[in-house]
Amino acid sequence: MKTVPFGSTDLLVPNVIAGMMRIAGDTDEQIRALYTASREAGIDFFDHADLYGFNHPGGGYHLCERRFAEALQLTSSERGQISLQTKTGIVDDPWGYDQSYEHIVTSAEESLKALRTDYLDVLLLHRPDALVEPEEVARAFDHLESSGKVRSFGVSNHTPRQIDLLKTAVRQPIVANQVQLSITHSTIIAQGLSSNMASHDDSISRDGGGLVDYARINKITLQAWSPFQRGFQGGVFFGSPDYPELNAELDRLAVKYGVTPTAIAVAWIARHPAGMQVVLGTTTPQRVTDAAQGSDIPLTRGEWYGLLQAAGHNVP
């Protein structure tokens, strides 16, 4: 498993991480099998959110965090071998966002209880809050850091300017930004290639402009969620009749490197010099194993650009 620098910290983290969004209905045995497959593949970084599991029958907020802890019953030494990341900020009644001091602190403390741990390795703000007050976020981060409850902080789906706004008050480094990215959903990369080409849809900035470059300049680790999704929704691109050229190229490279097309899709993200992390959402142990094999596949420049073109993006 290849490791990458984590933000501006001195830590090295795996470039493939396990997302726990879908474990709410799994048995203890299934969760343990997923965890074991992840660890055996070299993944020691697990991604959660207070929201995960909230709409599961009989569930509620922090359900997936609770199920993770209940199923694994980690000892203190085992806990120290992994990184736990969770997110906060989305509220459901009514649906919206809350990045106030009270909500951030209360949610983080509930996550600690649910995960049965004394500290969170990383806490992310879960999507931007249009009503955010940076001073409130700063107060919350200061409290959680000084009390030893959270070690690092980050965001998800934030634009460069939204991060800059937080930085007017927040003194901790923003170490990560979790954003949607796959070969087909790759405007944050493709728009840079098509810059100043008005006739191409890829030239339109949808993230505030230069998100990937901004992350590299400011030492923020990008975490790619939904790495196999066709678009914002709509299912995976594997086997999709909408992407015959892409699937043919994925199959060809899978044969060349002796892996599955899933591994090649991971390798495409991992090949980028920004040092991104790929967030897996599967609950199937074998798929974790297959995906993790893409961690350090050395795609050539030609193969990388070929996949981007096969996905329908403009490479001028």
ChimeraX attribute file (.defattr): number of C-alpha atoms within 10 A of each C-alpha:
attribute: neighborCount
match mode: 1-to-1
recipient: residues
	/A:1	15
	/A:2	18
	/A:3	18
	/A:4	19
	/A:5	19
	/A:6	22
	/A:7	25
	/A:8	14
	/A:9	12
	/A:10	8
	/A:11	10
	/A:12	12
	/A:13	20
	/A:14	21
	/A:15	30
	/A:16	35
	/A:17	25
	/A:18	23
	/A:19	22
	/A:20	26
	/A:21	20
	/A:22	15
	/A:23	22
	/A:24	23
	/A:25	15
	/A:26	15
	/A:27	12
	/A:28	16
	/A:29	11
	/A:30	16
	/A:31	24
	/A:32	17
	/A:33	17
	/A:34	23
	/A:35	23
	/A:36	15
	/A:37	19
	/A:38	23
	/A:39	16
	/A:40	13
	/A:41	19
	/A:42	20
	/A:43	25
	/A:44	18
	/A:45	21
	/A:46	20
	/A:47	20
	/A:48	24
	/A:49	27
	/A:50	26
	/A:51	23
	/A:52	22
	/A:53	24
	/A:54	16
	/A:55	13
	/A:56	14
	/A:57	9
	/A:58	8
	/A:59	14
	/A:60	15
	/A:61	21
	/A:62	24
	/A:63	25
	/A:64	28
	/A:65	29
	/A:66	20
	/A:67	22
	/A:68	24
	/A:69	17
	/A:70	15
	/A:71	16
	/A:72	16
	/A:73	14
	/A:74	15
	/A:75	9
	/A:76	11
	/A:77	8
	/A:78	10
	/A:79	15
	/A:80	12
	/A:81	9
	/A:82	15
	/A:83	16
	/A:84	19
	/A:85	22
	/A:86	28
	/A:87	25
	/A:88	26
	/A:89	21
	/A:90	20
	/A:91	15
	/A:92	11
	/A:93	6
	/A:94	6
	/A:95	8
	/A:96	11
	/A:97	20
	/A:98	20
	/A:99	25
	/A:100	21
	/A:101	18
	/A:102	13
	/A:103	19
	/A:104	24
	/A:105	20
	/A:106	14
	/A:107	20
	/A:108	24
	/A:109	18
	/A:110	17
	/A:111	28
	/A:112	20
	/A:113	16
	/A:114	20
	/A:115	25
	/A:116	18
	/A:117	17
	/A:118	15
	/A:119	22
	/A:120	23
	/A:121	17
	/A:122	20
	/A:123	28
	/A:124	24
	/A:125	25
	/A:126	24
	/A:127	20
	/A:128	19
	/A:129	17
	/A:130	11
	/A:131	10
	/A:132	16
	/A:133	15
	/A:134	21
	/A:135	16
	/A:136	19
	/A:137	23
	/A:138	20
	/A:139	19
	/A:140	21
	/A:141	24
	/A:142	16
	/A:143	15
	/A:144	22
	/A:145	17
	/A:146	10
	/A:147	11
	/A:148	12
	/A:149	21
	/A:150	22
	/A:151	16
	/A:152	22
	/A:153	25
	/A:154	23
	/A:155	26
	/A:156	22
	/A:157	19
	/A:158	21
	/A:159	23
	/A:160	19
	/A:161	14
	/A:162	17
	/A:163	19
	/A:164	14
	/A:165	14
	/A:166	19
	/A:167	17
	/A:168	11
	/A:169	15
	/A:170	21
	/A:171	12
	/A:172	15
	/A:173	16
	/A:174	23
	/A:175	23
	/A:176	25
	/A:177	28
	/A:178	24
	/A:179	22
	/A:180	23
	/A:181	25
	/A:182	26
	/A:183	27
	/A:184	24
	/A:185	20
	/A:186	19
	/A:187	22
	/A:188	23
	/A:189	19
	/A:190	22
	/A:191	24
	/A:192	18
	/A:193	16
	/A:194	20
	/A:195	14
	/A:196	11
	/A:197	13
	/A:198	10
	/A:199	9
	/A:200	14
	/A:201	14
	/A:202	23
	/A:203	19
	/A:204	20
	/A:205	16
	/A:206	13
	/A:207	17
	/A:208	13
	/A:209	16
	/A:210	17
	/A:211	23
	/A:212	19
	/A:213	16
	/A:214	15
	/A:215	21
	/A:216	17
	/A:217	10
	/A:218	14
	/A:219	20
	/A:220	27
	/A:221	25
	/A:222	27
	/A:223	23
	/A:224	25
	/A:225	21
	/A:226	22
	/A:227	27
	/A:228	22
	/A:229	19
	/A:230	22
	/A:231	18
	/A:232	12
	/A:233	9
	/A:234	8
	/A:235	12
	/A:236	15
	/A:237	22
	/A:238	20
	/A:239	11
	/A:240	12
	/A:241	10
	/A:242	12
	/A:243	16
	/A:244	15
	/A:245	16
	/A:246	24
	/A:247	20
	/A:248	16
	/A:249	18
	/A:250	22
	/A:251	17
	/A:252	15
	/A:253	20
	/A:254	18
	/A:255	12
	/A:256	9
	/A:257	16
	/A:258	11
	/A:259	17
	/A:260	19
	/A:261	23
	/A:262	22
	/A:263	25
	/A:264	29
	/A:265	24
	/A:266	29
	/A:267	24
	/A:268	23
	/A:269	26
	/A:270	25
	/A:271	19
	/A:272	13
	/A:273	9
	/A:274	19
	/A:275	23
	/A:276	28
	/A:277	25
	/A:278	31
	/A:279	25
	/A:280	24
	/A:281	20
	/A:282	18
	/A:283	20
	/A:284	13
	/A:285	19
	/A:286	14
	/A:287	19
	/A:288	26
	/A:289	20
	/A:290	17
	/A:291	24
	/A:292	31
	/A:293	24
	/A:294	30
	/A:295	26
	/A:296	17
	/A:297	18
	/A:298	15
	/A:299	18
	/A:300	11
	/A:301	11
	/A:302	9
	/A:303	15
	/A:304	18
	/A:305	16
	/A:306	16
	/A:307	24
	/A:308	21
	/A:309	18
	/A:310	19
	/A:311	23
	/A:312	14
	/A:313	24
	/A:314	17
	/A:315	13
	/A:316	9
